[in-house]
Amino acid sequence: MNRTRRFIASLLVVSMTGLGLPPPSHAAIVGTDAALAAAQRDRVATLLGRADVRAQLEAHGVRPADVQARVAALTDEEVAQLAGQLDRLPAGGEGIIGALVIVFLVLLITDLLGLTKVFPFTRPVR
C-alpha cells in the first residue's frame, strides 16, 4: 500500500511540473522583407539600449557607442537570427524556482493527507 501511495505521489509531482507539454507558440505579423528587417533591427537596438542591459555591457567593458555601431553593421540575416533568439528566451520569473515551489507544495499536501512522509514537521490528517 505504501508503494502505491509513493507511486501516486511521484506521478502527481511529475504531472504538476508540466513535463511533456509543447512549448508555447508565437504569432507575428508578416510584412515585407525591408519592413520586417527594420522592425527587427529597431527591436534589437531598443533591447540593447535599455539601462539594465547597458549597465551589464559597460561592466564587461563594452561602450554604448560600440553597441550601436555593431547593431547598425549587422546584416538583415544576422538581425533576424538575433531577433529569433530573443523570442526564444524565457520571460523573467520562469524557471526552476516556480517548479521547486510546486514540488514543495505537492509534497506538503501529500504529507498532510498521509500519502507520504517526507517532512518531519507534518502530521497526517488521518
Order of alpha helices (4+ residues) and beta strands (2+ residues): alpha-alpha-alpha-alpha-alpha-alpha
